[in-house]
Amino acid sequence: MKNRHNIPRRRFIVRGTGGLLAATVFPNIIVAKKQKTHSVALTGTGWWGMNILMTAITAGNVKVVALCDVDQIQLDKAAAKVNELTGKKPRLYKDYREMLEKEKPDIAIVATPDHWHALPAIKALETGCHLYLEKPVGHTINEGKAIVAAQKRYGGVVQVGLHRHAAPHNIAGMEFLKSGKVGEIKMVRAIVHYNYHNRKPGPDREPPPGLDWDMWCGPAPGHNYNPAIHPKGFRNYLDFSNGMCADWGVHWMDQILWWSEEKHPKTVYSSGGIFEEHLPADAPDWQIATFEFENFTAEWEHRRIGGNGSEKHNIGVYFYGTKGTFHMGWLDGWTFYPSAKGAGEVHMDHTLHMPDHQNIPELWADFIKAIETGSKPIADIENSHYATNMSLLAIISYKLGRSVRWDGEKQTVIGDGEAVAMMSRKYRAPWKYPEIS
Ligand SMILES: NC(=O)c1ccc[n+]([C@@H]2O[C@H](COP(=O)([O-])OP(=O)(O)OC[C@H]3O[C@@H](n4cnc5c(N)ncnc54)[C@H](O)[C@@H]3O)[C@@H](O)[C@H]2O)c1
């Protein structure tokens, strides 16, 4: 493209390779490399849990001691993969409480569907583990608060799976944004225009043998089993997730907070809808949310209709500045479109890894560095909770059909009892909503 300058791939030093960094900067210093082996147990051996576990195994210095899933098929597949990669057989569990109590691993990975994040996460911290927790932090805002409180109380390192926060191209993009080259930015717009995961539910069925469906539903309202829900399809049901805005959106909310260094919006209004044929999979097919911050306005948009051909970028965040528009993307890397006539675009390609185009290796390396050196993890629980809150406030507003005002310091909705009530939810017995203490 004319006037388009590709930024050459920089030599990025992956966080966590402290020895490499020190040896590069101070070549005469010989740095002893730590060789501690961390025992690891994974809860939720599905798609993303296995992506994390395979990354951890490849990175080295871990011993996979145990796996837990309520679905024997998932569990057996995962165990075979671990055996293939490490030559060792992990112990297998169907109840994360039993696994954590018996194994007491150094690291617990939690990659269950969103309605099952809070309880295993808190149990892992209580057991004394470090925790790699998948995003979004919780299914309701008060679950997130309870995990933040548990981290403060028990002290483990918590890394949340917001791998875009560790991605070299996102880090370079943030440097560009913060350098002032985009000018003053008052408006940002995050979008996911993408249709993924088949969402046409067929008839309910008996759960397949080996799947403990009651435990899968856990604290969420009970549903009949439907293969459209499990595996992976839970993200289309609001009882188990908060739809696209929380599923993919939280990655982009995180980028907005990272850029702005703000923590909380002041007001949120959201609307959207769903095509009747997709019910009972009730996560919105389209949703727009407006967030008013102290110093800027942000917008979220997702749609699972209309294809993607009509717009240049279909995923990511646009930052509209007085000197041009900056797009932080996914497969399309990032691009700056200057407003000045004749000025060239600036672009950097993505730095994603396969499978599934992610930056888990960088995030995992940063997690291990935080455990070994005491540094703050790059996607720490508190900031990840704030990013999650944006998505969860948007869904509260969507459900209520009115704006909500948010007191970020007190972490509560202002003047709306119904919205305050939606910051928690009733758990199905015998599960108890986590206490914030
Ligand atoms: N960071 C990312 O980019 C990214 C990408 C994809 C998924 N995720 C997150 O990973 C999590 C899992 O998503 P997925 O797509 O891998 O789903 P999945 O359905 O493929 O896997 C989830 C697994 O958890 C198991 N499970 C459910 N309840 C359980 C329980 N109580 N104890 C043990 N196992 C239980 C299920 O049986 C299933 O095997 C979600 O929170 C999702 O948001 C993150």
The ligand as a Tripos MOL2 file, in Angstrom:
@<TRIPOS>MOLECULE
LIG
   44    48     1     0     0
SMALL
NO_CHARGES

@<TRIPOS>ATOM
      1 N1         -8.0940  -16.0140   26.9840 N.am      1 LIG1
      2 C1         -8.7050  -16.3520   25.8760 C.2       1 LIG1
      3 O1         -8.4320  -15.7970   24.8030 O.2       1 LIG1
      4 C2         -9.7430  -17.4260   25.8940 C.ar      1 LIG1
      5 C3        -10.1150  -18.0860   24.7170 C.ar      1 LIG1
      6 C4        -11.0720  -19.0960   24.8110 C.ar      1 LIG1
      7 C5        -11.6540  -19.4000   26.0300 C.ar      1 LIG1
      8 N2        -11.2830  -18.7030   27.1430 N.ar      1 LIG1
      9 C6        -11.9410  -18.9730   28.4540 C.3       1 LIG1
     10 O2        -11.6570  -20.2970   28.8700 O.3       1 LIG1
     11 C7        -12.7620  -20.8130   29.6050 C.3       1 LIG1
     12 C8        -13.1610  -22.1530   28.9960 C.3       1 LIG1
     13 O3        -13.6110  -21.9610   27.6810 O.3       1 LIG1
     14 P1        -13.4910  -23.1150   26.5630 P.3       1 LIG1
     15 O4        -13.8310  -22.4780   25.2970 O.co2     1 LIG1
     16 O5        -12.1850  -23.7980   26.7400 O.co2     1 LIG1
     17 O6        -14.6820  -24.0750   27.0220 O.3       1 LIG1
     18 P2        -14.7980  -25.6730   26.8560 P.3       1 LIG1
     19 O7        -16.2330  -25.9870   26.9570 O.co2     1 LIG1
     20 O8        -14.0330  -26.1270   25.6680 O.co2     1 LIG1
     21 O9        -14.0150  -26.2130   28.1290 O.3       1 LIG1
     22 C9        -14.4800  -26.0320   29.4510 C.3       1 LIG1
     23 C10       -14.2680  -27.3390   30.1970 C.3       1 LIG1
     24 O10       -14.5900  -27.1330   31.5820 O.3       1 LIG1
     25 C11       -15.2470  -28.3170   32.0450 C.3       1 LIG1
     26 N3        -15.9770  -28.0270   33.2630 N.ar      1 LIG1
     27 C12       -17.1840  -27.4560   33.4340 C.ar      1 LIG1
     28 N4        -17.4610  -27.3600   34.7520 N.ar      1 LIG1
     29 C13       -16.4190  -27.9150   35.4100 C.ar      1 LIG1
     30 C14       -16.1280  -28.1210   36.7850 C.ar      1 LIG1
     31 N5        -16.9520  -27.7380   37.7630 N.pl3     1 LIG1
     32 N6        -14.9570  -28.7220   37.1210 N.ar      1 LIG1
     33 C15       -14.1040  -29.1330   36.1480 C.ar      1 LIG1
     34 N7        -14.3230  -28.9540   34.8200 N.ar      1 LIG1
     35 C16       -15.4740  -28.3440   34.4670 C.ar      1 LIG1
     36 C17       -16.1190  -28.7210   30.8710 C.3       1 LIG1
     37 O11       -16.5490  -30.0480   30.9840 O.3       1 LIG1
     38 C18       -15.1910  -28.4560   29.6950 C.3       1 LIG1
     39 O12       -14.4180  -29.5990   29.3870 O.3       1 LIG1
     40 C19       -13.8500  -19.7480   29.5340 C.3       1 LIG1
     41 O13       -13.8710  -19.0000   30.7000 O.3       1 LIG1
     42 C20       -13.4500  -18.8730   28.3650 C.3       1 LIG1
     43 O14       -13.8650  -17.5280   28.5130 O.3       1 LIG1
     44 C21       -10.3370  -17.7530   27.0870 C.ar      1 LIG1
@<TRIPOS>BOND
     1     1     2 1
     2     2     3 2
     3     2     4 1
     4     4     5 ar
     5     4    44 ar
     6     5     6 ar
     7     6     7 ar
     8     7     8 ar
     9     8     9 1
    10     8    44 ar
    11     9    10 1
    12     9    42 1
    13    10    11 1
    14    11    12 1
    15    11    40 1
    16    12    13 1
    17    13    14 1
    18    14    15 2
    19    14    16 1
    20    14    17 1
    21    17    18 1
    22    18    19 2
    23    18    20 1
    24    18    21 1
    25    21    22 1
    26    22    23 1
    27    23    24 1
    28    23    38 1
    29    24    25 1
    30    25    26 1
    31    25    36 1
    32    26    27 ar
    33    26    35 ar
    34    27    28 ar
    35    28    29 ar
    36    29    30 ar
    37    29    35 ar
    38    30    31 1
    39    30    32 ar
    40    32    33 ar
    41    33    34 ar
    42    34    35 ar
    43    36    37 1
    44    36    38 1
    45    38    39 1
    46    40    41 1
    47    40    42 1
    48    42    43 1
@<TRIPOS>SUBSTRUCTURE
     1 LIG1         1 GROUP 0 **** ****
